[in-house]
Amino acid sequence: MVKDLETKEVDLYLLAQARTSFIISLQKPSYRELEKSYNIPKSTLFYFAKKEDWETQRVEYHQNVIEKSQNSLKAKVSRERSKKLVKVNDIFHKGADKLIQQLDDNQYRMTVKDLNVLARLAEFLAGEVEARKEHTFKLDKPLSEYTVEELLAMQRNIMDGNAEVIDIVDAEYEELIEDKDQDDE
């Protein structure tokens, strides 16, 4: 019977359409459905499907589609995060000038908490949202004594993850401890 299928005239165009339909359809069609749609005997379809390994081609095709879709989504998210990081950086530069002016005029006093907020915002926009950690950065002198250049350098170090951290508090763990302490009372 196998020799009959190989020597028998099969409309190669219809067979190619049936193969394509089998491989790219979201719901895998049965050989009976393909037989009705393309007027090719079910046994012939089954023979060529096994010979050409349509199942493997189907799996590879759908994995490729999913991978391309995921990569496209990742690229879009990355572009959006980059845009937001640029905006935050611009805001930081504008805000740094204004804060320095306020510091010079003794109208505002920057705290380490302000630096922590900026660092957490930068981590969030960089996609590092799995761990909520608060960083305490090492300062060589009071914040009000820093120049604009020193603050900008500090900001770059924080954004790049190179700032010297003297304490890291895991906010989730800290909350669990507080909840447990309250339960014990």
N, C-alpha and C positions, 0 to 999 in steps of 0.2 A: 504494500500500500504506500510506503514511503516513496518508492521509486515512481509510483503513479503521480504523487503530488509534485515531485520535482520535474517530471516530464509533462505534466498536465498544464495546459495553458491557464495561467492565472493573470487576471488584469492587474498588472503591476501598479498602475496608478491608483486603483481602488484599494489594493493591498497597502500601499503607502499611506493612503488616507486613513484606513482602519488602524494601522500602526500608530500614526500620529494621534488619532483620537484616543487610543488606548493609553498612550504615554502621557499626554497633556491634560486629559480630563481630570477635573477635581474629584469626581466620583468615578472610581474605576468601573468601566463598562464590562458587562459580561460578554463572553464570546457569542451568546445568543443575540444580544442587542447589536453587536457588530455585524453579525450575520444578516440581521434584518436591515440594518442601515446601508450596508455596502454590497449586499447580494453575493457574499462569498461564503461558502460552506463553513460551518463551525469547525469541522475537523481540519480544514485547510488553515483557518486562522490559528487554531491551536498549534498546529505543526510549525508554522512560521514563528509564532510567539515563542515557542520553546527553542527553535533553531537560532533565532536572533536575540533571545533573552530580553523580551520586552519588559519583563518585570524589573530587571535591574536598570534598564534604561528609564523606566517610569520613576523608580526611586531616586536615581541620580538627577533626573530632570527636576523633580519637585524639591529635592534638597538644594539644588542650584538656585531655584526661584526663591526659596525661603532665605538662603544666604544673601542673595543680591538685595532682597527686600530689607533684611536686617542691616546690611552694610549701608544702604541708602538712608535708613532711619538714623543709624549711628552718625553718619556724616552730617545729616541735618541737625541733630542735637548738638554735635560738636561745633558746627557753624554758629548756632544760636548762643551757645555758651561763650564762644570767642567774642561775639558781638557784645554780650553782656559784660565780659571781663574788660573789654576796651572802654565801655561806658563807665564801669566802676573805676578804672584807672584814671579816666578823664575827670570824674567827679572827685577822686582823691586828690589829683593835682590842683584842681580849682579850690577844693576844700582846704587843702594844706596851706595855700596862700592866705585864704581868709582866716583860718585858725591861727596862723603865725601872726597876722595882723592883730587879731583879737588877743593873742597871748602878749604881744608887744604892748598893747594898750591895757593889759591886765583885765580884760573883759571875759576871758575864758581860760579855764585851766584843764588841759587834756589829761586824762587818766589812763592807766594801764588797761582798764576796762574798755576804753575806746579802741585801743589797739586790738584787744581780743575780739571785739565786734567786727572790726575790719578783717581780721584773719579768718574768722569763721565764715564771713560773707565770701571771701576769696576762695576758701575751701569748698563751699557749697557750689559756687559758680564753676569751679574746676571739676566738679563731679565727685568730690570726696564727701558724700553725705552719709556714709555707712556708720561712721563713729562720730558721735557728738562729743567733742573734746574741747575743753577750754584751756588755752595756753597762757601761761604767765611768762612774759619775755623778760630777759635780763636787760636792765638799763644801767648804764654807767653813771648817769647823773639824772637829776630831776627832769622830767619831760619838758618843762617850760624853758629849760636852758638849751635845748636842741635848736640848731639852725634849720632853715628850710631844706638845705642840702642833706643834712643829717637825717631829717624826718623822711625825705624822699628815699634816701638810701635804706633806711629802716623799713619803709614800705616795700621796696623792691625785695629786700631779704625776706620779709614776711610772705609776700606773694610767691617768691621762688622756693619757700620752705627752708631757707638758710638761716633764719633768725635763731639766735641762741635761746632755747626754751629752758626755764629753770623748774617749771612745774607743769604737769599735764593732769587735768582732772577729767575723768570720764563722767560726763553728766548723767548718762543712763545708770551707771553703777552707783553713783552718788545718790540718785533718786531711789534706787532699790534699797540702799542702806538706810536712808531716811524713813522709807515706808516700813522697813523691818523694825527699826527702832521705835516707831510709833506703835506697831503691833505689840511689841514687848511690854509697853507701858500699861 
